[in-house]
């Protein structure tokens, strides 16, 4: 399978609430295409759904290293900070999105 096929499988699993399986497929897709910020972002979303917030932040950071202007990853990182009650950091990311837009 190529990265696109793996990502499509991961997306379907995610939509069906099968987050552990989706995470595995996103990981395999990233192994094949480590320069895809969207894959890193989706992996982060999946980790967030699993309650693995620190790992989600690592994935969002990977997406932002690939594409520093990827607002979805910035927003998602802010959401994780909010869920962790790290409000000042959440506001920092949300403000960055507003001022860059």
GUKE-359530 format. One record per atom (N, C-alpha, C, CB): residue in one letter; atom name; z, y, x. Coordinates in nm, 4 decimals. Atoms other than C-alpha are relative to their C-alpha. Glycine has a CB too. Layout:
BEGIN
ATOM   residuo   atomo          Z          Y          X
ATOM         A      CA          Z          Y          X
...
//
This chain:
BEGIN
ATOM   residuo   atomo          Z          Y          X
ATOM         X       N     0.0000    -0.1191     0.0835
ATOM         X      CA     0.0000     0.0000     0.0000
ATOM         X       C     0.0000     0.1251     0.0877
ATOM         X      CB     0.1217     0.0000    -0.0948
ATOM         X       N    -0.0016    -0.1275    -0.0711
ATOM         X      CA    -0.0685     0.3535     0.1141
ATOM         X       C     0.1117     0.0881    -0.0556
ATOM         X      CB    -0.1374     0.0717    -0.0118
ATOM         X       N    -0.1101    -0.0883     0.0380
ATOM         X      CA     0.1749     0.6442     0.0845
ATOM         X       C    -0.0134     0.0490    -0.1441
ATOM         X      CB     0.0066     0.1190     0.0946
ATOM         X       N     0.0205    -0.0495     0.1369
ATOM         X      CA     0.0191     0.7715    -0.2394
ATOM         X       C     0.0375    -0.1071    -0.1018
ATOM         X      CB    -0.1468     0.0439    -0.0208
ATOM         X       N    -0.0326     0.1096     0.0922
ATOM         X      CA     0.0467     0.4319    -0.4101
ATOM         X       C     0.1499    -0.0253    -0.0039
ATOM         X      CB    -0.0736    -0.1284     0.0408
ATOM         X       N    -0.1444     0.0191    -0.0058
ATOM         X      CA     0.4049     0.3928    -0.2926
ATOM         X       C     0.0729     0.1117    -0.0742
ATOM         X      CB     0.0472    -0.0063     0.1455
ATOM         X       N    -0.0609    -0.1140     0.0688
ATOM         X      CA     0.4913     0.7414    -0.4186
ATOM         X       C    -0.0172    -0.0120    -0.1513
ATOM         X      CB    -0.0614     0.1318     0.0500
ATOM         X       N     0.0230     0.0177     0.1439
ATOM         X      CA     0.3344     0.6683    -0.7575
ATOM         X       C     0.0930    -0.1056    -0.0574
ATOM         X      CB    -0.1460    -0.0385    -0.0270
ATOM         X       N    -0.0926     0.1054     0.0427
ATOM         X      CA     0.5397     0.3475    -0.7835
ATOM         X       C     0.1425     0.0563    -0.0053
ATOM         X      CB    -0.0072    -0.1229     0.0965
ATOM         X       N    -0.1327    -0.0609    -0.0042
ATOM         X      CA     0.8530     0.5411    -0.6820
ATOM         X       C     0.0193     0.0949    -0.1183
ATOM         X      CB     0.0207     0.0753     0.1328
ATOM         X       N    -0.0079    -0.0939     0.1123
ATOM         X      CA     0.7787     0.8105    -0.9420
ATOM         X       C     0.0246    -0.0751    -0.1320
ATOM         X      CB    -0.1303     0.0838    -0.0093
ATOM         X       N    -0.0162     0.0782     0.1228
ATOM         X      CA     0.7467     0.5476    -1.2169
ATOM         X       C     0.1403    -0.0597    -0.0084
ATOM         X      CB    -0.1055    -0.1119    -0.0070
ATOM         X       N    -0.1356     0.0558    -0.0019
ATOM         X      CA     1.0716     0.3810    -1.1134
ATOM         X       C     0.1034     0.1084    -0.0291
ATOM         X      CB     0.0293    -0.0662     0.1360
ATOM         X       N    -0.0909    -0.1129     0.0229
ATOM         X      CA     1.2471     0.7186    -1.1053
ATOM         X       C     0.0017     0.0363    -0.1483
ATOM         X      CB    -0.0421     0.1228     0.0851
ATOM         X       N     0.0097    -0.0369     0.1414
ATOM         X      CA     1.1215     0.8033    -1.4545
ATOM         X       C     0.0677    -0.1027    -0.0912
ATOM         X      CB    -0.1463     0.0155    -0.0397
ATOM         X       N    -0.0633     0.1062     0.0779
ATOM         X      CA     1.2606     0.4702    -1.5774
ATOM         X       C     0.1467    -0.0207     0.0384
ATOM         X      CB    -0.0765    -0.1298     0.0182
ATOM         X       N    -0.1407     0.0051    -0.0346
ATOM         X      CA     1.6021     0.5379    -1.4259
ATOM         X       C     0.0368    -0.1039     0.1041
ATOM         X      CB     0.0780    -0.0246    -0.1208
ATOM         X       N    -0.0242     0.1016    -0.1031
ATOM         X      CA     1.5641     0.2786    -1.1500
ATOM         X       C     0.0047     0.0688     0.1368
ATOM         X      CB    -0.1111    -0.1115    -0.0030
ATOM         X       N    -0.0087    -0.0899    -0.1149
ATOM         X      CA     1.6863     0.5114    -0.8782
ATOM         X       C     0.0108    -0.0733     0.1332
ATOM         X      CB     0.1178     0.0911    -0.0162
ATOM         X       N    -0.0099     0.0752    -0.1259
ATOM         X      CA     1.7801     0.2521    -0.6154
ATOM         X       C    -0.1365    -0.0508     0.0445
ATOM         X      CB     0.0971    -0.1180    -0.0154
ATOM         X       N     0.1339     0.0501    -0.0325
ATOM         X      CA     1.4343     0.0979    -0.6330
ATOM         X       C    -0.0936     0.1154     0.0373
ATOM         X      CB    -0.0582    -0.0795    -0.1191
ATOM         X       N     0.0835    -0.1166    -0.0299
ATOM         X      CA     1.2659     0.4391    -0.6391
ATOM         X       C     0.0279     0.0498     0.1410
ATOM         X      CB     0.0246     0.1129    -0.1025
ATOM         X       N    -0.0385    -0.0456    -0.1334
ATOM         X      CA     1.4593     0.5383    -0.3278
ATOM         X       C    -0.0664    -0.0838     0.1085
ATOM         X      CB     0.1517    -0.0048     0.0160
ATOM         X       N     0.0636     0.0897    -0.0967
ATOM         X      CA     1.3258     0.2356    -0.1437
ATOM         X       C    -0.1488     0.0317     0.0152
ATOM         X      CB     0.0185    -0.1463    -0.0429
ATOM         X       N     0.1433    -0.0302    -0.0062
ATOM         X      CA     0.9659     0.3192    -0.2332
ATOM         X       C    -0.0273     0.1372     0.0601
ATOM         X      CB    -0.0610    -0.0078    -0.1387
ATOM         X       N     0.0176    -0.1310    -0.0641
ATOM         X      CA     1.0062     0.6862    -0.1390
ATOM         X       C     0.0186    -0.0124     0.1506
ATOM         X      CB     0.0996     0.1036    -0.0579
ATOM         X       N    -0.0227     0.0208    -0.1432
ATOM         X      CA     1.1452     0.5737     0.1955
ATOM         X       C    -0.1213    -0.0614     0.0680
ATOM         X      CB     0.1215    -0.0888     0.0217
ATOM         X       N     0.1193     0.0645    -0.0562
ATOM         X      CA     0.8440     0.3492     0.2565
ATOM         X       C    -0.1169     0.0979     0.0061
ATOM         X      CB    -0.0390    -0.1236    -0.0832
ATOM         X       N     0.1086    -0.0987     0.0017
ATOM         X      CA     0.6051     0.6281     0.1563
ATOM         X       C     0.0188     0.1012     0.1127
ATOM         X      CB    -0.0061     0.0725    -0.1367
ATOM         X       N    -0.0277    -0.0967    -0.1064
ATOM         X      CA     0.7753     0.8688     0.3978
ATOM         X       C    -0.0270    -0.0612     0.1368
ATOM         X      CB     0.1453     0.0491    -0.0082
ATOM         X       N     0.0318     0.0672    -0.1273
ATOM         X      CA     0.7431     0.6113     0.6774
ATOM         X       C    -0.1491     0.0095     0.0302
ATOM         X      CB     0.0437    -0.1483    -0.0040
ATOM         X       N     0.1452    -0.0069    -0.0177
ATOM         X      CA     0.3659     0.6245     0.6213
ATOM         X       C    -0.0521     0.1436     0.0099
ATOM         X      CB    -0.0686    -0.0708    -0.1147
ATOM         X       N     0.0444    -0.1399     0.0004
ATOM         X      CA     0.3423     1.0022     0.5707
ATOM         X       C     0.1217     0.0909     0.0136
ATOM         X      CB    -0.0797     0.0336    -0.1304
ATOM         X       N    -0.1222    -0.0766    -0.0272
ATOM         X      CA     0.6354     1.1807     0.7325
ATOM         X       C    -0.0210     0.1508    -0.0110
ATOM         X      CB     0.0519    -0.0335     0.1381
ATOM         X       N     0.0298    -0.1437     0.0079
ATOM         X      CA     0.4625     1.5200     0.6945
ATOM         X       C    -0.0150     0.0488    -0.1444
ATOM         X      CB    -0.1276     0.0310     0.0776
ATOM         X       N     0.0143    -0.0354     0.1407
ATOM         X      CA     0.4697     1.5198     0.3129
ATOM         X       C     0.1326     0.0544    -0.0535
ATOM         X      CB    -0.0464    -0.1224    -0.0830
ATOM         X       N    -0.1227    -0.0639     0.0467
ATOM         X      CA     0.7323     1.7690     0.1953
ATOM         X       C     0.0378    -0.0452    -0.1411
ATOM         X      CB    -0.0157     0.1513     0.0034
ATOM         X       N    -0.0267     0.0437     0.1372
ATOM         X      CA     0.6977     1.6536    -0.1654
ATOM         X       C     0.0731    -0.1329    -0.0015
ATOM         X      CB    -0.1303    -0.0112    -0.0792
ATOM         X       N    -0.0688     0.1295    -0.0069
ATOM         X      CA     0.7998     1.2998    -0.0731
ATOM         X       C     0.1456     0.0170     0.0408
ATOM         X      CB    -0.0711    -0.0932     0.0985
ATOM         X       N    -0.1385    -0.0253    -0.0434
ATOM         X      CA     1.1085     1.4281     0.1071
ATOM         X       C     0.0806     0.0627    -0.1131
ATOM         X      CB     0.0026     0.0920     0.1244
ATOM         X       N    -0.0671    -0.0635     0.1127
ATOM         X      CA     1.1952     1.6451    -0.1911
ATOM         X       C     0.0338    -0.1023    -0.1081
ATOM         X      CB    -0.0873     0.1114    -0.0581
ATOM         X       N    -0.0236     0.1011     0.1039
ATOM         X      CA     1.1575     1.3566    -0.4352
ATOM         X       C     0.1053    -0.1012     0.0437
ATOM         X      CB    -0.1304    -0.0726    -0.0346
ATOM         X       N    -0.1047     0.0877    -0.0514
ATOM         X      CA     1.3681     1.1347    -0.2120
ATOM         X       C     0.1358     0.0681    -0.0177
ATOM         X      CB    -0.0252    -0.0352     0.1496
ATOM         X       N    -0.1230    -0.0752     0.0191
ATOM         X      CA     1.6333     1.4068    -0.2208
ATOM         X       C     0.0457     0.0012    -0.1450
ATOM         X      CB    -0.0183     0.1409     0.0484
ATOM         X       N    -0.0341     0.0024     0.1419
ATOM         X      CA     1.6200     1.4227    -0.5999
ATOM         X       C     0.0582    -0.1360    -0.0400
ATOM         X      CB    -0.1240     0.0321    -0.0852
ATOM         X       N    -0.0468     0.1352     0.0298
ATOM         X      CA     1.6647     1.0468    -0.6157
ATOM         X       C     0.1407    -0.0216     0.0549
ATOM         X      CB    -0.0966    -0.1045     0.0582
ATOM         X       N    -0.1338     0.0116    -0.0596
ATOM         X      CA     1.9609     1.0573    -0.3794
ATOM         X       C     0.1022     0.0791    -0.0825
ATOM         X      CB    -0.0011     0.0504     0.1470
ATOM         X       N    -0.0885    -0.0809     0.0836
ATOM         X      CA     2.1117     1.3318    -0.5938
ATOM         X       C     0.0377    -0.0762    -0.1264
ATOM         X      CB    -0.0669     0.1340    -0.0363
ATOM         X       N    -0.0259     0.0787     0.1215
ATOM         X      CA     2.0778     1.1131    -0.9042
ATOM         X       C     0.0968    -0.1142     0.0274
ATOM         X      CB    -0.1311    -0.0557    -0.0567
ATOM         X       N    -0.0902     0.1089    -0.0399
ATOM         X      CA     2.2624     0.8410    -0.7141
ATOM         X       C     0.1370     0.0514     0.0442
ATOM         X      CB    -0.0628    -0.0810     0.1127
ATOM         X       N    -0.1263    -0.0591    -0.0405
ATOM         X      CA     2.5434     1.0845    -0.6328
ATOM         X       C     0.0185     0.0085     0.1504
ATOM         X      CB     0.1116    -0.0773    -0.0585
ATOM         X       N    -0.0039    -0.0025    -0.1463
ATOM         X      CA     2.4594     1.0773    -0.2626
ATOM         X       C    -0.0443     0.1392     0.0470
ATOM         X      CB    -0.0920    -0.1128     0.0614
ATOM         X       N     0.0369    -0.1403    -0.0169
ATOM         X      CA     2.4642     1.4540    -0.2270
ATOM         X       C    -0.0271     0.0413     0.1440
ATOM         X      CB     0.1074     0.0856    -0.0550
ATOM         X       N     0.0229    -0.0393    -0.1400
ATOM         X      CA     2.4949     1.4903     0.1493
ATOM         X       C    -0.1335    -0.0542     0.0508
ATOM         X      CB     0.1151    -0.0506     0.0900
ATOM         X       N     0.1292     0.0562    -0.0390
ATOM         X      CA     2.1987     1.2580     0.2019
ATOM         X       C    -0.1144     0.0749    -0.0681
ATOM         X      CB    -0.0064    -0.1498    -0.0348
ATOM         X       N     0.1017    -0.0781     0.0709
ATOM         X      CA     2.0062     1.4552    -0.0600
ATOM         X       C    -0.0286     0.1299     0.0754
ATOM         X      CB     0.0456     0.0307    -0.1452
ATOM         X       N     0.0178    -0.1237    -0.0761
ATOM         X      CA     2.0655     1.7731     0.1390
ATOM         X       C    -0.0826    -0.0254     0.1251
ATOM         X      CB     0.1360     0.0604     0.0378
ATOM         X       N     0.0791     0.0352    -0.1181
ATOM         X      CA     1.9272     1.5999     0.4486
ATOM         X       C    -0.1480    -0.0120    -0.0367
ATOM         X      CB     0.0508    -0.1323     0.0621
ATOM         X       N     0.1391     0.0142     0.0438
ATOM         X      CA     1.6107     1.5117     0.2544
ATOM         X       C    -0.0616     0.1345    -0.0352
ATOM         X      CB    -0.0085    -0.0936    -0.1200
ATOM         X       N     0.0525    -0.1330     0.0318
ATOM         X      CA     1.5728     1.8651     0.1196
ATOM         X       C    -0.0237     0.0804     0.1275
ATOM         X      CB     0.0967     0.0754    -0.0933
ATOM         X       N     0.0206    -0.0675    -0.1292
ATOM         X      CA     1.6176     1.9983     0.4727
ATOM         X       C    -0.1265    -0.0497     0.0677
ATOM         X      CB     0.1208    -0.0219     0.0926
ATOM         X       N     0.1231     0.0556    -0.0590
ATOM         X      CA     1.3414     1.7626     0.5900
ATOM         X       C    -0.1223     0.0620    -0.0671
ATOM         X      CB    -0.0033    -0.1553    -0.0143
ATOM         X       N     0.1109    -0.0626     0.0727
ATOM         X      CA     1.1131     1.8998     0.3184
ATOM         X       C    -0.0191     0.1448     0.0454
ATOM         X      CB     0.0251    -0.0053    -0.1525
ATOM         X       N     0.0078    -0.1405    -0.0412
ATOM         X      CA     1.1967     2.2552     0.4251
ATOM         X       C    -0.0438     0.0165     0.1453
ATOM         X      CB     0.1341     0.0669    -0.0200
ATOM         X       N     0.0532    -0.0057    -0.1374
ATOM         X      CA     1.1262     2.1782     0.7914
ATOM         X       C    -0.1521    -0.0144    -0.0015
ATOM         X      CB     0.0634    -0.1112     0.0884
ATOM         X       N     0.1444     0.0195     0.0125
ATOM         X      CA     0.7793     2.0626     0.6869
ATOM         X       C    -0.0654     0.1232    -0.0615
ATOM         X      CB    -0.0306    -0.1246    -0.0851
ATOM         X       N     0.0527    -0.1166     0.0709
ATOM         X      CA     0.7244     2.3541     0.4491
ATOM         X       C     0.1159     0.0966    -0.0278
ATOM         X      CB    -0.0717    -0.0423    -0.1337
ATOM         X       N    -0.1139    -0.0919     0.0139
ATOM         X      CA     0.9760     2.6390     0.4958
ATOM         X       C    -0.0002     0.0825    -0.1288
ATOM         X      CB     0.0025     0.0931     0.1166
ATOM         X       N     0.0102    -0.0793     0.1221
ATOM         X      CA     0.8535     2.8066     0.1751
ATOM         X       C    -0.0044    -0.0871    -0.1255
ATOM         X      CB    -0.1234     0.0877     0.0058
ATOM         X       N     0.0026     0.0948     0.1119
ATOM         X      CA     0.8926     2.5022    -0.0502
ATOM         X       C     0.1173     0.0302    -0.0933
ATOM         X      CB     0.0063    -0.1481     0.0512
ATOM         X       N    -0.1071    -0.0478     0.0872
ATOM         X      CA     1.0899     2.6611    -0.3337
ATOM         X       C     0.0668    -0.1115    -0.0798
ATOM         X      CB    -0.0541     0.1033    -0.0946
ATOM         X       N    -0.0632     0.1113     0.0716
ATOM         X      CA     1.1479     2.3319    -0.5178
ATOM         X       C     0.1129    -0.0602     0.0839
ATOM         X      CB    -0.1046    -0.1085    -0.0350
ATOM         X       N    -0.1033     0.0559    -0.0882
ATOM         X      CA     1.3397     2.1975    -0.2180
ATOM         X       C     0.1164     0.0980     0.0145
ATOM         X      CB    -0.0593    -0.0336     0.1392
ATOM         X       N    -0.1078    -0.1002    -0.0072
ATOM         X      CA     1.5335     2.5247    -0.1860
ATOM         X       C     0.0840    -0.0032    -0.1276
ATOM         X      CB    -0.0587     0.1422     0.0220
ATOM         X       N    -0.0695     0.0047     0.1279
ATOM         X      CA     1.6208     2.5134    -0.5552
ATOM         X       C     0.0853    -0.1266    -0.0104
ATOM         X      CB    -0.1008     0.0065    -0.1161
ATOM         X       N    -0.0721     0.1265     0.0109
ATOM         X      CA     1.7207     2.1479    -0.5418
ATOM         X       C     0.1212    -0.0038     0.0925
ATOM         X      CB    -0.0931    -0.1165     0.0314
ATOM         X       N    -0.1127    -0.0088    -0.0923
ATOM         X      CA     1.9400     2.2112    -0.2403
ATOM         X       C     0.1100     0.0871    -0.0610
ATOM         X      CB    -0.0455     0.0571     0.1369
ATOM         X       N    -0.0967    -0.0846     0.0688
ATOM         X      CA     2.1086     2.4926    -0.4327
ATOM         X       C     0.0712    -0.0741    -0.1124
ATOM         X      CB    -0.0687     0.1230    -0.0551
ATOM         X       N    -0.0600     0.0786     0.1088
ATOM         X      CA     2.1656     2.2579    -0.7275
ATOM         X       C     0.1035    -0.0978     0.0548
ATOM         X      CB    -0.1091    -0.0766    -0.0782
ATOM         X       N    -0.0963     0.0920    -0.0604
ATOM         X      CA     2.3339     2.0039    -0.4999
ATOM         X       C     0.1261     0.0756     0.0410
ATOM         X      CB    -0.0622    -0.0717     0.1222
ATOM         X       N    -0.1167    -0.0795    -0.0370
ATOM         X      CA     2.5599     2.2738    -0.3587
ATOM         X       C     0.0820     0.0360    -0.1245
ATOM         X      CB    -0.0435     0.1282     0.0747
ATOM         X       N    -0.0690    -0.0327     0.1243
ATOM         X      CA     2.6437     2.3781    -0.7149
ATOM         X       C     0.0784    -0.1211    -0.0512
ATOM         X      CB    -0.1008     0.0478    -0.1066
ATOM         X       N    -0.0676     0.1218     0.0460
ATOM         X      CA     2.7272     2.0184    -0.8113
ATOM         X       C     0.1225    -0.0313     0.0857
ATOM         X      CB    -0.0971    -0.1189     0.0021
ATOM         X       N    -0.1120     0.0226    -0.0905
ATOM         X      CA     2.9569     2.0027    -0.5098
ATOM         X       C     0.1033     0.1126    -0.0073
ATOM         X      CB    -0.0506    -0.0143     0.1424
ATOM         X       N    -0.0870    -0.1170     0.0155
ATOM         X      CA     3.1249     2.3265    -0.6231
ATOM         X       C     0.0004     0.0877     0.1253
ATOM         X      CB     0.1426    -0.0444    -0.0323
ATOM         X       N     0.0190    -0.0862    -0.1165
ATOM         X      CA     2.9975     2.4979    -0.3083
ATOM         X       C    -0.0835     0.1189    -0.0472
ATOM         X      CB    -0.0701    -0.0771     0.1205
ATOM         X       N     0.0712    -0.1037     0.0743
ATOM         X      CA     2.9063     2.8014    -0.5142
ATOM         X       C    -0.0625     0.1072     0.0887
ATOM         X      CB     0.0932     0.0647    -0.0968
ATOM         X       N     0.0552    -0.1051    -0.0872
ATOM         X      CA     2.8574     3.0543    -0.2343
ATOM         X       C    -0.1302    -0.0469     0.0640
ATOM         X      CB     0.1020     0.0395     0.1096
ATOM         X       N     0.1226     0.0527    -0.0596
ATOM         X      CA     2.6003     2.8291    -0.0671
ATOM         X       C    -0.1090    -0.0154    -0.1056
ATOM         X      CB     0.0270    -0.1350     0.0685
ATOM         X       N     0.0984     0.0125     0.1084
ATOM         X      CA     2.4302     2.7604    -0.4013
ATOM         X       C    -0.0642     0.1355    -0.0286
ATOM         X      CB     0.0665    -0.0563    -0.1284
ATOM         X       N     0.0509    -0.1344     0.0280
ATOM         X      CA     2.3985     3.1324    -0.4689
ATOM         X       C    -0.0940     0.0462     0.1108
ATOM         X      CB     0.1161     0.0996    -0.0159
ATOM         X       N     0.0852    -0.0380    -0.1137
ATOM         X      CA     2.2535     3.1838    -0.1209
ATOM         X       C    -0.1411    -0.0556    -0.0169
ATOM         X      CB     0.0610    -0.0502     0.1324
ATOM         X       N     0.1324     0.0600     0.0176
ATOM         X      CA     1.9688     2.9416    -0.1956
ATOM         X       C    -0.0716     0.0554    -0.1217
ATOM         X      CB     0.0117    -0.1508    -0.0120
ATOM         X       N     0.0636    -0.0558     0.1183
ATOM         X      CA     1.9068     3.0720    -0.5455
ATOM         X       C    -0.0473     0.1437     0.0246
ATOM         X      CB     0.0966    -0.0043    -0.1183
ATOM         X       N     0.0402    -0.1372    -0.0341
ATOM         X      CA     1.8988     3.4310    -0.4160
ATOM         X       C    -0.1245     0.0008     0.0887
ATOM         X      CB     0.1153     0.0736     0.0708
ATOM         X       N     0.1168     0.0075    -0.0886
ATOM         X      CA     1.6515     3.3311    -0.1435
ATOM         X       C    -0.1270    -0.0262    -0.0784
ATOM         X      CB     0.0193    -0.1091     0.1052
ATOM         X       N     0.1160     0.0308     0.0838
ATOM         X      CA     1.4188     3.1908    -0.4081
ATOM         X       C    -0.0444     0.1262    -0.0757
ATOM         X      CB     0.0332    -0.1152    -0.0999
ATOM         X       N     0.0300    -0.1206     0.0787
ATOM         X      CA     1.4415     3.5076    -0.6176
ATOM         X       C    -0.0633     0.1075     0.0871
ATOM         X      CB     0.1278     0.0547    -0.0661
ATOM         X       N     0.0522    -0.1066    -0.0862
ATOM         X      CA     1.3803     3.7430    -0.3261
ATOM         X       C    -0.1337    -0.0356     0.0640
ATOM         X      CB     0.1003     0.0320     0.1083
ATOM         X       N     0.1279     0.0389    -0.0604
ATOM         X      CA     1.0909     3.5387    -0.1867
ATOM         X       C    -0.1118    -0.0049    -0.1027
ATOM         X      CB     0.0128    -0.1353     0.0682
ATOM         X       N     0.0986     0.0179     0.1046
ATOM         X      CA     0.9158     3.5067    -0.5205
ATOM         X       C    -0.0643     0.1246    -0.0435
ATOM         X      CB     0.0593    -0.0632    -0.1142
//
